Amino acid sequence: MKQLFRRVGLIVSALAVLLVLTACGSGKALSDQNVVTRAKQTNTITWGVKADTKLFGLMDVKDGRIKGFEIDLAKALTKQILGSKGKASFVQVTSQTRISLLNNGNIDAIMATMTITPEREKQVDFSRSYFDAGQSLLVKKGSGIKSVKDLNKKGATVLGVVGSTSVQNMAKAAPKAKVLQLSDYAQAMTALKSGQGQALTTDNGILAGMAVENPGYELVGGSFTKEPYGIAINKGQGEFKGDINKALTQVEKSGEYNRLLKKWFGSVAGFNYKEMER
């Protein structure tokens, strides 16, 4: 009799687990669930964004909110996809953590100054480009450095961020220079100020924001690569990718894209936002 009760108890427990899994979305991992279906159910899209990158995504210590071009664009896309009452939720990511957070289902999409590359396309799918950046250099004013060619020599050290394409590009553009990789842009800027390197390299839009915060530093050399930013999503989310591309087109046609571009980049010295308009 005891064995019978024990067996019945096991069956009941198994059924309870099955019901819980069904209630949670047929037992599928978050990353495997249809993002559009879930977003419509919750009326929310969760975006992975930077919080240390001025102009694109920077934490405002006064109110604890992340603000920037990518934040405003994500909100605009969310409303296009879900309607005027749709909500955009934000999770802070870095160049090292963004893909793993996406693959694990912690976020629905990445909009975090992420360049579209063939290598990354093996891991994730991308929307079409929403910002056409180019790699440049940030140096101390009066440094004498005018272009990436001035750094292609022994003894030169260039600072970059782990997980960014700029580090790989620098190895090609100035193979004789040493590249020192830091965990984020704040640490890279601190390293530049302390003399650990002669230049900091990444995309021009990011460097423009750093130059605004640090008047003693300037962009030099123009752009020596093309770095189109795309919105990354998990593979197998074709409906979501289509909705994002459609929403981006609508935001561009309405003029909202150019308004956001002017809002965040219109007054940045050395950055011609007019060239970026759509």
PAKESE-729407 format. One line per 10 residues: number of its first residue (from 1); their letters; for each residue x, y, z of N, C-alpha, C. Coordinates in steps of 0.2 Angstrom, whole numbers, plus 5000, padded with zeros to 4 digits. Each point is the difference from the previous one (the first is absolute). Layout:
BEGIN
NUM) a) X,Y,Z,X,Y,Z,X,Y,Z | ...
This chain:
BEGIN
1) mkqlfrrvgl) 5004,4994,5000,4996,5006,5000,5004,5006,5000 | 5006,5000,5004,5004,5006,5001,5003,5001,4993 | 5002,4995,4996,5003,5000,4994,4995,5003,4995 | 4994,4998,5000,4995,5003,4996,4999,5008,5001 | 5000,5002,5007,4999,5007,5001,5006,5004,4998 | 5006,4996,5000,5006,5004,4998,5000,5001,4992 | 4998,4995,4997,4999,5000,4992,4995,5006,4998 | 4995,5000,5004,4995,5005,4999,5003,5007,5001 | 5003,5000,5005,5004,5007,5002,5004,5002,4994 | 5004,4995,4998,5005,5002,4994,4996,5002,4994
11) ivsalavllv) 4995,4997,4999,4996,5002,4994,4997,5007,5000 | 4997,5001,5006,4998,5007,5002,5005,5005,4999 | 5006,4999,5003,5005,5005,5000,5002,5001,4992 | 5001,4995,4996,5002,5000,4993,4994,5004,4997 | 4994,4999,5001,4995,5004,4997,5000,5008,5002 | 5002,5001,5006,5001,5007,5002,5005,5003,4997 | 5006,4997,4999,5006,5003,4996,4998,5001,4993 | 4996,4995,4997,4998,5001,4993,4995,5006,4999 | 4996,5001,5005,4995,5006,5000,5004,5007,5000 | 5005,5000,5005,5004,5006,5001,5004,5001,4993
21) ltacgsgkal) 5003,4995,4997,5003,5001,4994,4996,5003,4994 | 4994,4997,5000,4995,5002,4995,4998,5008,5001 | 4999,5001,5006,4998,5007,5002,5006,5005,4998 | 5006,4998,5000,5006,5004,4999,5002,5000,4993 | 4995,4998,4995,5002,5000,4993,5002,4994,4997 | 4996,4994,5002,5002,4994,4997,5006,4997,5002 | 5004,5002,5005,5006,4998,5002,5006,5002,4996 | 4999,5004,4995,5005,5003,4996,5005,5004,5004 | 5006,5000,4998,5005,5005,5003,4998,5007,4998 | 5001,5005,5003,4998,5007,4998,5003,5002,4994
31) sdqnvvtrak) 5006,4998,4998,5003,5002,4994,4997,4996,4994 | 4996,4995,5001,4997,4996,4995,4993,5002,4999 | 4997,5004,5004,4993,5002,5000,5000,5006,4994 | 4994,5000,4997,4999,5005,4995,4999,5007,5004 | 5005,5004,4998,5001,5007,5003,4994,5004,4999 | 4997,5000,4994,4995,5004,4998,4993,4998,5005 | 4999,4994,5000,4994,4997,5004,5001,5002,5007 | 5006,4999,5003,5001,5002,5007,5000,5008,5001 | 5003,5004,4995,4999,5007,5001,4993,5003,5000 | 4996,4997,4996,4993,5002,4999,4996,4998,5007
41) qtntitwgvk) 5002,4994,5003,4997,4998,5006,5002,5005,5006 | 5006,5002,5000,5002,5004,5006,5000,5007,4998 | 4999,5002,4993,5000,5007,4998,5007,5003,5001 | 5005,4996,5000,5007,5002,5001,5005,4997,4996 | 5005,5004,4998,5006,4997,4996,5006,5002,5005 | 5004,4995,5001,5006,5001,5005,5006,5001,4995 | 5003,5006,5001,5006,5001,4996,5007,5000,5004 | 5005,4997,4997,5007,5001,5004,5003,5006,4997 | 5002,5004,5004,5003,5007,4998,5006,5001,5004 | 5005,5005,4998,5005,5002,5003,4998,5005,5006
51) adtklfglmd) 5004,5001,5005,4999,5005,5005,5006,5004,5002 | 5005,4999,4996,5006,5003,5001,5003,5004,4994 | 4995,5001,4995,5002,5003,4993,4996,5006,4999 | 5003,5006,5001,4997,5006,5000,4997,5001,4992 | 4994,5003,5000,4996,5001,4993,4997,4994,4998 | 5002,4994,5002,4996,4994,4998,4996,4997,5005 | 5004,4999,5006,4996,4997,5006,5005,5002,5006 | 4998,5004,5004,5004,5002,5006,4995,5001,5006 | 5002,4997,5006,4996,5000,5006,5000,5007,5003 | 4995,5003,5001,4999,5006,5003,5000,4999,5008
61) vkdgrikgfe) 5005,5002,5003,5001,4999,5008,4994,5003,5004 | 4997,5006,4997,4995,5004,5003,4994,4996,5001 | 4998,4996,4995,4993,4997,5000,5001,4992,4999 | 5006,4998,4999,5001,4993,4999,4997,4997,4994 | 4999,5004,4995,4998,4998,4993,5005,5000,4995 | 5000,4996,4995,5005,5000,4995,4997,5004,4994 | 5004,5005,4997,4998,5004,4995,5004,5001,4994 | 4998,5001,4994,5004,5000,4995,4996,4999,4993 | 5003,5000,4995,4997,4999,4993,4997,4994,4999 | 5004,4994,5002,4997,4994,5000,4994,4998,5004
71) idlakaltkq) 5000,5004,5006,4994,4999,5005,4994,5003,4996 | 5001,5006,4998,4994,5003,4997,4998,4996,4993 | 5005,4998,4996,4998,4996,4994,4996,4993,5002 | 5003,4997,5006,4996,4994,5002,4993,5001,5002 | 4999,5006,5003,4993,5002,5002,4996,5001,4994 | 5003,5003,4995,4996,5002,4994,4998,4993,4996 | 5005,4996,5000,4999,4993,4997,4994,4996,5003 | 5001,5000,5007,4995,4996,5004,4993,5002,4999 | 4999,5007,4999,4993,5003,4999,4998,4998,4993 | 5004,5000,4995,4998,4998,4994,4998,4992,4999
81) ilgskgkasf) 5004,4996,5004,4998,4993,5000,4994,4998,5005 | 5000,5003,5005,4994,4998,5005,4995,5005,5001 | 5000,5006,4997,4995,5005,5000,5002,5006,5005 | 4996,5005,5001,5002,5006,5004,5001,4998,5007 | 4997,4995,5003,5001,4998,5007,5005,4995,5001 | 5004,4998,4995,5005,4995,5001,5006,5003,5004 | 5003,4996,5004,5005,5002,5005,5007,4997,4998 | 5005,5004,5000,5007,4998,4999,5003,4999,5007 | 5003,4994,5001,5003,4999,5006,5008,4999,4999 | 5004,5002,5004,5007,5001,4999,5004,4996,5005
91) vqvtsqtris) 5005,4996,4997,5005,4996,5004,5007,5002,4998 | 5004,5002,5005,5007,5002,4998,5004,4994,4998 | 5004,5001,4994,5004,4995,4998,5007,5003,4998 | 5005,4996,4999,5007,5002,4998,5001,4996,4994 | 5006,5002,4997,5002,4997,4993,5001,4992,5002 | 5002,4999,5006,5002,4993,5002,4993,4996,5002 | 4995,5003,5002,4994,4996,5003,4994,5000,4995 | 5000,5005,4995,4994,5001,4997,4997,4993,4996 | 5005,4997,4997,4997,4994,4996,4998,4994,5004 | 5004,4999,5006,4998,4995,5005,4993,5001,5003
101) llnngnidai) 4999,5007,5001,4993,5002,5003,4995,4999,4995 | 5001,5001,4994,4995,4999,4995,4999,4993,4999 | 5005,4996,4999,4999,4992,4999,4997,4997,5006 | 5000,5003,5006,4997,4997,5006,4993,5002,5001 | 4998,5005,4996,4993,5002,5000,4999,5006,5005 | 5005,5002,5003,4999,5006,5005,4998,5006,4996 | 5001,5001,4994,4998,5006,4996,4998,4998,4993 | 4995,5004,4997,4997,4998,4994,5005,5002,4994 | 5003,5006,5001,5004,5002,4994,5006,5005,5003 | 5005,5000,4996,5006,5004,5002,5000,5007,4996
111) matmtitper) 5000,5005,5003,5002,5007,4997,5005,5003,5004 | 5007,4998,4998,5005,5002,5005,5006,5002,4996 | 5000,5004,4995,5006,5002,4996,5003,4994,4997 | 4996,4995,4997,5003,4993,4998,5001,5000,4993 | 5006,5000,4997,5001,5000,4993,4998,4993,4997 | 4997,5000,4994,4998,4994,4997,5006,4997,4996 | 5002,4994,5002,5006,4997,4997,4998,4993,4998 | 5004,4997,4996,4998,4993,4998,5001,4995,5006 | 5005,5001,5004,5002,4996,5006,4994,5000,5005 | 4997,5006,5001,4994,5001,5004,4994,4997,4997
121) ekqvdfsrsy) 5000,5000,4994,4994,4997,4996,4999,4993,5001 | 5006,4997,5002,4999,4992,5001,4997,4999,5007 | 5000,5005,5004,4997,4999,5007,4993,5003,5001 | 4998,5005,4996,4994,5004,5001,4998,5002,4993 | 4994,5002,5000,4997,5004,4994,5000,5007,5001 | 5001,5004,4995,5000,5007,5000,4994,5004,4996 | 4998,5005,5002,4995,5004,4996,5005,5004,4995 | 4997,5004,4996,5004,5004,4996,5003,5005,5004 | 5005,5004,4998,5004,5005,5003,4995,5006,5003 | 5001,5002,5006,4996,5006,5002,5005,5006,5002
131) fdagqsllvk) 5007,4998,4999,5005,5006,5001,5006,4998,4997 | 5002,5004,4995,5006,4998,4996,5006,5004,5003 | 5004,4997,5004,5006,5002,5004,5006,4999,4996 | 5006,5002,5002,5006,4999,4997,5005,5001,5006 | 5005,4995,5000,5005,5000,5005,5005,5006,5000 | 5002,5003,5005,5004,5006,5001,5004,5000,5006 | 5004,5005,5001,5004,5001,5006,4999,5006,5004 | 5001,4999,5007,4999,5005,5005,5007,5001,5003 | 5003,5006,4999,5006,5002,5003,5000,5006,5004 | 5005,5001,5004,5001,5006,5004,5002,5006,4995
141) kgsgiksvkd) 4997,5006,5001,5001,5005,4996,5008,5002,5000 | 5003,5001,4994,5007,5002,5000,5004,4994,5000 | 4997,4994,4999,5004,4993,5000,5005,5000,4994 | 4998,5003,4995,5004,4999,4993,4997,4994,4996 | 4996,4996,5003,4997,4995,4996,4994,5002,4995 | 5001,4999,4994,4995,5003,4995,4996,4994,4997 | 5003,4994,5000,4996,4994,4997,5003,4994,5003 | 4996,4994,4998,5002,4994,5002,5007,4998,4998 | 5003,5003,4994,5006,4998,4998,5006,5002,5005 | 4998,5006,5004,5005,5002,5005,5001,4995,5006
151) lnkkgatvlg) 4995,4995,5000,5001,4996,5006,5003,4993,4998 | 5001,4999,4993,5003,4994,4998,5007,5000,5001 | 5003,4999,5006,5007,5000,5002,5001,4997,5006 | 5006,4997,5002,5001,4997,5006,5000,5005,5005 | 4997,4999,5006,5000,5004,5006,4993,5004,5000 | 4996,4999,4995,4994,5004,5000,4995,4995,5003 | 4995,5002,5004,4995,4996,5004,4993,5004,4998 | 4996,4995,4998,4993,5003,4998,4995,4996,5005 | 4996,5004,5003,4995,4997,5005,4993,4998,4996 | 4997,4995,5002,4994,4997,4997,4996,4997,5006
161) vvgstsvqnm) 4994,4997,4998,4996,4997,5005,4999,4993,4997 | 5000,4995,5005,4999,4993,4999,4994,4999,4997 | 5000,4995,4994,4994,4998,4997,4998,5005,4994 | 5003,5005,4999,4998,5005,4995,5004,4998,4994 | 4998,5002,4994,5003,4999,4993,5006,5004,4999 | 5000,5006,5004,5005,5005,4999,5007,4997,5002 | 5000,4996,5005,5007,4997,5002,5003,4996,4994 | 4995,4996,4997,5002,4996,4994,5002,5004,4994 | 4997,5005,4999,5001,5005,4994,5007,5003,5001 | 5001,5002,5007,5007,5004,5001,5006,4995,4999
171) akaapkakvl) 4999,4994,5001,5005,4995,4999,5002,5000,4992 | 4995,5001,4996,5001,5000,4993,5003,5007,4998 | 4997,5006,5003,5002,5006,4997,5007,5003,5003 | 5001,4997,5006,5007,5002,5003,5003,4994,5003 | 5002,4995,4996,5003,4994,5003,5006,5000,5005 | 5003,5006,4999,5006,5001,5005,4999,5002,5006 | 4994,5003,5001,4998,5003,5007,4997,4995,5004 | 5001,5001,5007,4997,4995,5005,4993,5003,5001 | 4996,4995,5001,4993,5001,5002,4998,4998,5007 | 4998,5005,5004,4999,4998,5007,4992,5000,5001
181) qlsdyaqamt) 4997,4995,5002,4993,4999,5000,4997,5001,5007 | 4995,5005,5001,4997,5001,5006,4993,4997,5000 | 4997,4999,5006,4993,4997,5000,4995,5005,4998 | 5000,5006,5000,4995,5005,4998,5003,5007,4998 | 4996,5004,4997,5003,5007,4998,5002,5004,5005 | 4997,5000,5006,5002,5004,5006,5007,4998,5002 | 5001,4994,5000,5007,4998,5002,5005,5002,4995 | 4998,4999,4993,5004,5002,4995,5002,5007,5000 | 4995,5004,5002,5001,5008,5000,5005,5001,5006 | 4999,4997,5005,5005,5001,5006,5007,4998,4998
191) alksgqgqal) 5000,4994,4997,5007,4998,4998,5003,5005,4995 | 4996,5003,4995,5003,5005,4996,5002,5006,5004 | 4997,5002,5005,5001,5006,5004,5007,4999,5004 | 5001,4994,5002,5005,4998,5004,5007,4999,4996 | 4999,5000,4993,5006,4999,4996,5002,4993,4999 | 4995,4995,5001,5001,4993,4998,5000,4999,4993 | 4998,5005,4996,4999,4999,4992,5000,5007,4997 | 5002,5000,4994,5000,5007,4996,4994,5001,4997 | 4995,4995,4999,4994,5001,4997,4995,4995,5002 | 4994,5002,5000,4994,4995,5001,4996,5000,4994
201) ttdngilagm) 4999,4993,4998,4996,4999,4994,4994,4997,5001 | 4995,5002,4996,4993,4997,4999,4996,5004,4995 | 4994,4999,5000,4996,5003,4995,4999,5008,5001 | 5000,5003,4995,5000,5008,5000,4994,5003,5004 | 4994,4997,5000,4995,5002,5004,5001,4999,5008 | 5003,4995,5001,5002,4999,5008,5005,5005,5002 | 5005,5000,4996,5006,5005,5001,4997,5007,5000 | 4995,5002,4996,4998,5007,5001,4997,5001,5006 | 4996,4995,5003,4998,5001,5007,5005,5001,5005 | 5005,4996,4999,5006,5001,5005,5003,5006,5000
211) avenpgyelv) 5001,5003,4994,5003,5007,4999,4996,5005,5003 | 4993,4999,5000,4996,5005,5003,5001,5001,5007 | 5001,4994,5003,5001,4999,5008,5007,5002,5002 | 5005,5000,4995,5007,5001,5001,5003,5005,4995 | 4999,5007,5001,5002,5005,4996,5007,5000,4998 | 5005,4997,5004,5007,5000,4998,5002,4995,4995 | 4995,4996,4997,5001,4995,4996,4996,5001,4993 | 5002,4997,4995,4997,5002,4993,5001,4993,4996 | 4995,5000,4995,5000,4995,4995,5005,5002,4994 | 5004,4995,4998,5004,5002,4994,5000,4994,4995
221) ggsftkepyg) 5002,5001,4994,5001,4995,4995,4994,4998,4996 | 4994,5003,5002,4994,4998,4996,4998,4993,5001 | 4997,4997,4996,4998,4993,5001,5004,4995,4995 | 5003,4995,5003,5004,4996,4996,4996,4993,4999 | 4994,4999,5003,4996,4994,4998,4993,5002,5000 | 4996,4995,4997,4993,5001,5001,4997,4995,5005 | 4996,5003,5004,4997,4996,5006,4992,5001,5000 | 4997,4996,4996,4992,5001,5001,4997,4997,5006 | 4997,5003,5004,4997,4997,5006,4993,4997,4998 | 4999,4994,5003,4994,4997,4998,4996,4997,5007
231) iainkgqgef) 4994,4999,5000,4997,4997,5006,5000,4993,5000 | 5003,4997,5005,5001,4993,5000,4994,4996,5003 | 4998,4994,4997,4995,4996,5003,5002,4993,4999 | 4997,4996,5004,5001,4993,5000,4998,4997,4993 | 5004,4995,4998,4998,4996,4993,4993,4997,5001 | 4997,4999,4995,4993,4997,5000,4994,5005,5002 | 5002,5006,5000,4995,5005,5002,4998,5005,4994 | 4999,4996,4994,4999,5004,4994,4994,5005,5000 | 4995,4998,5004,4994,5005,5000,5002,5006,5004 | 5004,5000,5005,5003,5005,5004,5004,5005,4996
241) kgdinkaltq) 5005,4996,4996,5004,5004,4996,4997,5004,4995 | 4995,4997,4997,4996,5004,4995,4996,5006,5003 | 4997,4999,5006,4997,5005,5004,5005,5006,5001 | 5006,4998,5002,5005,5005,5002,5002,5004,4994 | 5001,4997,4994,5002,5003,4994,4994,5005,4997 | 4994,4997,5001,4994,5004,4998,4999,5007,5004 | 5001,4999,5007,5000,5005,5005,5005,5005,4998 | 5006,4998,4999,5006,5005,4998,4998,5004,4994 | 4997,4997,4995,4999,5003,4994,4994,5006,5002 | 4996,4998,5004,4994,5005,5001,5003,5006,5004
251) veksgeynrl) 5005,4998,5005,5003,5006,5004,5004,5004,4996 | 5003,4997,4995,5004,5005,4995,4995,5004,4996 | 4995,4997,4997,4996,5003,4995,4996,5006,5004 | 4999,4999,5006,4996,5005,5004,5004,5006,5002 | 5007,5000,4999,5004,5005,5002,5003,5000,5007 | 4997,4995,5004,5002,4999,5007,5007,4998,5001 | 5002,4996,4995,5007,4998,5001,5005,5006,4999 | 4999,5004,4995,5004,5006,5000,5000,5005,5006 | 4994,5000,5003,4999,5005,5005,5004,4997,5006 | 5000,4993,5001,5004,4997,5006,5007,5001,4998
261) lkkwfgsvag) 5002,5000,4994,5007,5001,4998,5003,5007,5002 | 4995,5005,4998,5002,5007,5002,5000,5001,5007 | 4996,4997,5004,4999,5001,5007,5007,4998,5003 | 5002,4994,4998,5006,4997,5004,5007,5002,4997 | 5000,5001,4993,5007,5002,4997,5000,5007,4997 | 4995,5003,5000,5000,5007,4996,5005,5005,5003 | 5002,5000,5006,5004,5005,5003,5007,4997,5001 | 5002,4994,4998,5006,4997,5001,5005,5003,4995 | 5005,5003,5003,5006,5003,4996,5004,4994,4996 | 5001,5001,4994,5004,4995,4996,4995,4994,4997
271) fnykemer) 4994,5000,5002,4996,4995,4997,4994,5003,4996 | 5000,4998,4994,4995,5003,4995,4994,4995,5000 | 4995,5001,5004,4994,4996,5000,4996,5000,4994 | 5001,5005,4996,4996,5001,4993,5002,4994,4996 | 5006,4998,5000,5002,4994,4996,4997,4994,5002 | 4997,4999,5006,4997,4994,5003,4992,5000,4999 | 4998,5006,4997,4992,5000,4999,4998,4995,4995 | 4993,4998,5001,4997,4995,4996,4993,5003,4997
